[in-house]
Amino acid sequence: PNPDQKLMSVYATQHTRMSTLDYTDTTSSTPCDFVQDAKSFEVDIGEGQEDTSEVHRLIDIVESEKHLDEMSSFGEPPPPIPEKDHYPMCIVWAPIPVLSWFLPIVGHLGIATSNGTIHDFAGPMTVLKSATRTGFGTPTKYWRVQMRNLRNTTGSPGGVLSAWDESIEYASAEFEHKMHNLIMNNCHSHVATALNRLEFRDITYWNTALLIVYMCIFSKYVSFGRFLRTWLGFFILCSVFLTITMLISS
């Protein structure tokens, strides 16, 4: 067969094997088999062939899928990419102007689906959805959720990722019909609703105060620049206060 026919034959054979793959059976074929066959095939047709881009494309696709499958099998979500503001299965935080200057641990909270879409309750009957930002700008901190900490996922036919996404959609649909206030019904309440539905970390009473504490302990800053964005207002206010106090006392 010519190179194109041989490529399609290899692909069809391995696609059939992958579609019936049981990852719990260590004797089964894996996506690595297809990658190896494709690479061997690339060597076979390499001489005298100028274009093997399709082989490279298929190898990249399968290796990428294999990487995600391996992470899922170990109970880990796809990793966040902070430099691109991509936070799949993360809880994200952004400072609120003025309020966060006085209380840097208090800010705006959002929660991202498995594909990285951020949902945040930004105002009365308003839930925003964005790939990279919240209602108060890009996140400065994020807390990556571990799949193994999600307890109530058995009701979802699509597995853990589907259960996570469904819980976020459920919370967003509920808060699209609610008024917003800073104390009792806020962005933290929206995130808490999704987490309670999943019994995240065996907790069914997530609330504003608990989320503030956990974000302080477990979250990471996106970058040093975002760290400064979080704390600069507070540092300036402290400096002004100390300067005025020293002037008065002298």
C-alpha positions in Angstrom: 0.0 0.0 0.0 1.0 3.6 -0.5 2.0 5.7 2.6 -1.4 7.3 3.0 -3.1 3.9 2.9 -0.6 2.4 5.4 -1.1 5.3 7.7 -4.8 5.0 7.7 -4.5 1.2 8.3 -2.3 1.8 11.3 -4.6 4.5 12.7 -7.8 2.4 12.2 -6.3 -0.7 13.9 -5.0 1.2 16.9 -8.1 3.4 17.2 -10.2 0.2 17.5 -7.8 -1.2 20.1 -7.9 2.1 22.1 -11.7 2.3 22.0 -12.0 -1.0 23.9 -9.1 -0.3 26.2 -9.3 -1.4 29.9 -6.7 0.6 31.8 -7.0 -1.8 34.8 -5.6 -4.7 32.6 -1.8 -4.3 32.5 -1.7 -6.7 29.5 -4.0 -4.6 27.4 -2.7 -2.4 24.6 -2.3 1.3 25.5 -2.1 4.5 23.5 1.7 4.0 23.7 1.2 1.1 21.2 -0.2 3.5 18.6 2.4 6.1 19.3 5.1 3.4 18.8 3.6 2.0 15.7 3.2 5.5 14.2 6.8 6.4 15.0 7.9 3.1 13.4 5.8 3.8 10.4 7.3 7.3 10.2 10.8 5.6 10.0 9.5 3.2 7.3 8.2 6.0 5.0 10.7 8.6 6.1 13.2 8.0 3.3 12.0 9.6 0.1 9.0 11.2 1.8 9.0 15.0 2.4 5.7 15.2 4.4 5.2 13.2 7.6 3.2 16.0 9.3 0.1 13.8 9.6 2.1 11.2 11.5 3.4 13.9 13.9 -0.2 15.2 14.3 -1.6 11.8 15.2 1.3 11.2 17.6 0.8 14.5 19.4 -3.0 13.9 19.7 -2.6 10.4 21.2 0.2 11.4 23.5 -1.8 14.3 24.8 -4.9 12.1 25.4 -2.7 9.5 27.1 -1.3 12.2 29.4 -4.8 13.3 30.5 -5.9 9.7 30.9 -2.9 9.0 33.1 -3.6 12.0 35.3 -7.3 11.0 35.6 -6.4 7.5 36.5 -4.3 8.9 39.4 -7.2 11.1 40.5 -5.6 14.4 39.4 -7.2 17.1 37.2 -5.5 18.6 34.2 -2.9 21.1 35.6 -3.5 24.8 35.6 -1.4 27.1 33.4 -1.2 30.3 35.4 0.8 32.2 32.8 -2.1 31.8 30.4 -4.8 32.3 33.1 -6.1 28.8 32.5 -7.3 27.2 35.7 -9.2 23.9 35.1 -10.8 22.5 38.2 -9.6 25.4 40.4 -11.1 27.9 42.8 -9.8 31.3 41.8 -9.5 34.6 43.8 -9.2 38.2 42.7 -8.9 41.4 44.9 -11.9 43.8 45.2 -10.8 47.4 44.9 -10.8 49.3 48.2 -12.3 46.4 50.2 -9.2 44.2 49.7 -6.9 47.2 50.4 -8.2 47.2 54.0 -8.8 43.4 54.3 -6.4 41.6 51.9 -7.8 38.2 52.7 -11.2 39.2 51.5 -11.8 39.3 47.8 -13.8 37.9 44.9 -14.1 34.1 44.4 -14.8 32.1 41.3 -14.8 28.4 40.4 -13.6 26.9 37.1 -15.0 24.0 35.2 -12.8 21.1 34.0 -12.1 23.0 30.7 -11.1 26.1 32.6 -14.2 28.3 32.2 -14.5 30.5 35.3 -18.0 31.0 36.9 -18.4 33.8 39.4 -21.4 35.4 41.1 -20.6 39.0 40.3 -23.8 40.8 41.2 -27.6 40.5 41.6 -28.8 37.7 39.4 -25.5 37.8 37.5 -23.2 34.8 37.1 -20.3 35.6 34.7 -18.5 32.9 32.7 -15.1 33.6 31.2 -12.1 31.6 30.1 -9.5 33.8 31.8 -11.0 36.4 34.2 -13.6 37.1 36.9 -15.9 40.1 37.4 -13.0 41.8 39.1 -10.3 41.0 36.6 -7.8 38.2 36.2 -7.2 35.9 39.3 -4.2 36.6 41.6 -4.6 33.3 43.5 -5.8 29.9 42.7 -6.5 26.7 44.6 -6.2 23.5 42.6 -8.8 20.9 43.4 -7.8 17.2 43.7 -10.2 14.7 42.2 -9.7 12.4 45.1 -11.2 15.0 47.5 -14.6 14.9 45.7 -16.8 12.4 47.5 -20.3 12.7 46.0 -19.7 11.9 42.3 -21.6 8.6 42.0 -24.8 10.3 40.6 -23.0 11.5 37.5 -22.9 9.1 34.6 -19.9 10.9 33.1 -17.6 10.4 36.1 -15.7 12.8 38.3 -15.1 15.5 35.7 -18.7 15.5 34.7 -19.9 15.7 38.3 -17.6 18.7 38.9 -19.0 20.5 35.9 -22.6 19.6 36.7 -22.2 21.0 40.3 -20.8 24.3 39.0 -23.6 24.6 36.4 -26.2 23.8 39.2 -24.8 26.5 41.5 -24.7 29.0 38.6 -28.2 28.3 37.6 -29.4 28.8 41.2 -27.6 32.0 41.7 -28.7 33.5 38.5 -32.0 34.1 40.3 -30.6 35.4 43.5 -29.8 38.9 44.8 -26.3 39.7 45.9 -25.0 41.0 49.2 -21.6 41.1 50.8 -22.4 39.1 54.0 -24.8 36.3 53.4 -25.3 35.8 49.7 -22.1 36.5 47.8 -19.5 35.0 45.4 -18.3 32.7 48.2 -21.8 31.3 48.7 -21.9 30.5 45.0 -18.7 28.5 45.2 -19.8 26.9 48.5 -23.0 25.6 46.9 -21.0 23.7 44.2 -18.6 22.3 46.8 -21.3 21.2 49.2 -23.0 19.3 46.4 -19.8 17.4 45.8 -19.0 16.9 49.5 -15.6 18.3 48.9 -13.1 17.2 51.5 -16.0 15.4 53.3 -17.5 18.8 54.2 -21.1 19.7 53.5 -21.1 23.1 55.3 -18.8 25.2 53.1 -19.5 28.9 53.6 -17.9 32.3 53.3 -15.7 32.2 56.4 -14.5 28.6 55.7 -13.5 29.4 52.2 -11.6 32.5 53.2 -9.6 30.4 55.7 -8.9 27.6 53.2 -7.9 30.0 50.4 -5.4 31.6 52.8 -3.9 28.2 53.6 -4.0 26.3 50.3 -4.0 28.9 47.5 -1.0 29.9 45.4 -0.2 33.2 43.8 -0.3 33.3 40.1 2.9 35.4 39.9 4.9 37.9 41.9 3.2 40.7 40.0 -0.2 39.3 41.0 1.1 39.1 44.6 1.8 42.8 44.5 -1.6 43.5 43.0 -3.1 41.7 46.0 -1.1 43.4 48.8 0.1 46.8 47.4 -3.0 48.7 48.5 -2.7 47.3 52.0 1.0 48.1 52.2 0.4 51.7 51.1 -2.4 52.2 53.6 -0.2 50.8 56.4 2.6 53.1 55.4 0.3 56.1 55.4 -1.1 55.1 58.8 2.3 54.7 60.3 3.6 57.9 58.9 0.6 59.9 60.2 1.0 58.2 63.6 4.7 59.0 63.8 4.0 62.7 62.9 1.3 63.0 65.5 3.4 61.4 68.2 6.4 63.6 67.5 
